[in-house]
């Protein structure tokens, strides 16, 4: 995957730049590919591979990059009107572990000194907003362990720092996962609807309709 990112940057320098936003616990690089044709564009963020075992998620983000860059002529309105920030693999340590040691590994690979036998944190539940409220576990061996504190994982901290740096231009955040066939929107911490719930539903409906029109996926 990294080789392909380097290829895109080298072959399409007018369109693709790579930014290293941080490193994982095991010192793997977190690389964001920016696809842009000019300054001051509304930006869209996409990440994949948050959960290590969901192999199709990084593959999907890589495919999105391929279509946006190598097939840019197909989507001039998308390439010319928006900046795209794409992090193909948000949990590289866990992904590598799932490829070589444990196919169903889900979490990061950080070491908890208090529980050395319970490795890793669910990065999806490590972000600071409504941390450790619902849908996560405080048991370090759990696959949905939220971590000892918000942003304990260098991966989630790097993502949050990058997103906050670009918060004025970013209007869309999409995270790709691999379970069931759902388009999900906030919140998962509360039954209270988000302030822009109407917009989220409208956009989500357009997305699922577009997916269905392409290959009949429900």
N, C-alpha and C positions, 0 to 999 in steps of 0.2 A: 504493500500500500504506500509506503513512504517513497519507494522508487517511482511509482506512478505520479505521486505529487511532485517530485523533482522533475519528472518528465514534462508535466503540464507547465510548470514554471519556466522550464528551459525552452519549450517549443512555442509557448503562447505568452511571452513576457508582456505583451500589450494587454493581456486579459487576466493573468494569474500571478499573484504574489503569495508567498508563504510567510507566515509569522509563527514563531515559536512562543507560545504563551506561557509555558511552564514545563515542569517535569513531573513524572509519576513518582511514587514511592521507591520504585526500583530504577529510577533515573532514565526512564524512557521519555522521549520528547513528545510534547503535545503540540501538534502542528495544525494551524488553521489555514485553510486555503481561502484567499479572498479573490472573488471573481468580480471585476469591475472594469468599466470602460471610461470612467471619469469621476471627478470629485463631487462631493455633496449630494449623494444619492440616498434615498430611503434604503435601509438595509434589512436583510433577512438572515437570520441565524438558523443553521441546521446542525444538529449533532447526532451521532450514532455510536453504538457500542458502549453505552453506559453500563449495561449489564453484560458481563463477559460472554455468557453462553449464547447470547442472541446474535449469532454470526451473520444473519441476513441483514442486520441493521448497518454495520459498517459497509457491507457490500452494496446496500441501497444508497448510502451517502456517496460512495465512490461512483456509483452509476449516475447519480444526479450530477456530480462534477463532470463526468464524461459527457453527458448530454448538454450541459451548459457551456462547456468549453470546446470540445472537439466537434460538437454539432451546434455551435452557437447560431449558425445561419437559420436553424429551425425555429429559434425562439428570440428574435431580435428585440421584441418588446420586453422580455424578461431580462435579457442581458444588458440592454441599453438604459433601462429605467430603474434598475435596482442594483445595489451592491449585495453580494452574497458572501457570507462568512460561514464556512463549512468545516466542522471538526469531525473527520470521518470516524475517529475512534477515541472516545472520551476516557476509556479505561484500558489502556494498552497492557498493563501488567496482568489484569484478570483475563483479558483476551488471550494473551500468550499462554497463561496457565491452563486455560480451557482447551487450547490447541494441543498442549503437550502432556498435561498431567490429569486433568479432571474435566471431562467434557461438559459437565453441568455446573461448573463453577460460575458464580454470579457476581461476587463482590470484587473490591480492590484487593491488593496484596500487602497492605500496611500491617505492621506488627504492633500489637497492643501489649506493652510491657506487663500490664496487670493480668492479661489473659493470653500468654504466648501461644497457647494451643488453638486459639480462636483468631484466625487471620482474617483481616480485611473488614471493609465496611461497604454497605450498600450505598454507592455514591448518589443514587437517585433520592435517597432519604437523608443526605448529609448537608443539604443546603440550609441556609439560615432561616428562611421564612417558615414560620410555624413548625420549627424543628421539634422532633420528638413529641408530636401531639397525637396524631392518629396514623394508623396504617404502617407503623414501624415497631421495632423491638429494641429494648435496652439490653438484651442478652447478646453478648459479643459473638457467640457461636451461631446466632440466627442468620439466615440468609437475607433478612430485612433489617439487620442491625444498623441503627442510625449513626453510630459512631459515638465517641466519648464527648464530643462537642460539635457545634456547627462548624463546617469547613475544616474538620480535622484532616481531611484528605487533600493532598496538594493538587489533585486533579480538579476537585470541585472549587477549591480556592482560586486556582488559575482561571477557570471558566468564569466565575463570578467577577473577578477583577477585570477580565477582558470585557464582559458584558456591561459592567458599570461604566467602564471607560467609554464605551460606544452607545450608552443608553439613549442619547439624544437622537441618534440616527436609526437605531434599531426599532422596528415596528412589529416584527414577526419573530416568534421563537418556535421552532419545531424540533422536537426530539423524536428520533426514530427508535422504536422498540419492536419486539417480535413475540407477541402473544395475542392470539385471536385476531379479529379484523375489526378494529375500532379506531375511530377518530375521537380522541379524548381532549377535553378542555378543562380549565380550572373551574372549581377547586377540587382537590382531593382531601383537603384538611377540614372542609366544612360543607354543610348542605346549603349555606348561603350562596346565592348566585353572585358571580363576579359582576362588577359594575358595568362592564361591556359585554355581558352575556349574550345579548341580542346579536351583536356583531360577531361574536365567536361562533354562535350557532349558524348564522348565515354563511360565514366563510367555511365552516366545517361541512355544511350541507353541499355547498358548491364543490368542495374537495371530494366528498364521497361520490357525488354525481359524476365528476370527471373521471374518477377511478373506475366507476362502473361502466361508463361509456367506452373506456379504453379496452377493458378485458372482461367485462361482465362480473367483476368481483363485487360481492355484496359487503 
